[in-house]
Amino acid sequence: SVGLPYPGMEIRLLDPKSESDMPAGEPGEIAMRGPMVCIGYYGNAELNRTVFTADGWFRSGDLGFRDEGGRIRIVGRSKDLIKHGGSGILPRELEELLLGHPKIADVAIVGVADPYFGENVCACVVPRPGEHIELADVIAFLDGKVARYKLPQRLETFERLPYTETGKVQKHVIRSEIGHRMERSASAAAG
């Protein structure tokens, strides 16, 4: 939990793709306005249109929900939300579970493009030393712990995941690497 809003601050939970409020109990993008929020970025109208709603709410990019005590709980980032067949999948939920898998040392969940579903769930794992892991292992481990539509459709293994200096996984680098792998695989299959 990141706690209750400061006095004078207003918080809304928005649909990440629109400016409508999410139903109670559903995660949404945290938007805020109040005396501690900047009124805009000087000389950058395009960025202002991106991060502020039409009526002036600052879109944080963080996804969260309000718990029974009114506290805001962060569950991920809106840019990491995977849209699979009209459903939103939060990578953090799957990552936290998979870190408990005995063959997995590190994991990141990303969306990869799919012409039918929009995006598919890809589990990017670093196996523990001496271990080998298959997609079937990951699915068996998650089955019964999450809804079936959240189960990964793809597994990619890495020697290590790319991190920033502040310790955040660089998911854009991972998505790029997966794209390169998919292109090489398609080229090999065609030639």
Salt bridges, closest charged atoms under 4 A:
GLU10 OE2 - ARG33 NE 2.95
ASP21 OD1 - ARG12 NE 2.95
GLU29 OE1 - ARG59 NH2 2.91
ASP55 OD2 - ARG12 NH1 3.80
ASP62 OD1 - ARG77 NH1 2.90
ASP67 OD2 - ARG71 NE 3.19
ASP67 OD2 - ARG73 NE 3.06
GLU93 OE1 - LYS150 NZ 2.76
GLU95 OE2 - LYS171 NZ 2.71
GLU96 OE2 - ARG92 NE 3.13
GLU134 OE2 - HIS132 NE2 2.42
ASP137 OD2 - LYS103 NZ 3.89
ASP143 OD1 - ARG148 NH1 2.77
GLU156 OE2 - ARG154 NH2 2.86
GLU156 OE1 - ARG181 NH1 2.71
GLU177 OE2 - ARG181 NE 2.97
GLU177 OE2 - ARG184 NH2 3.52
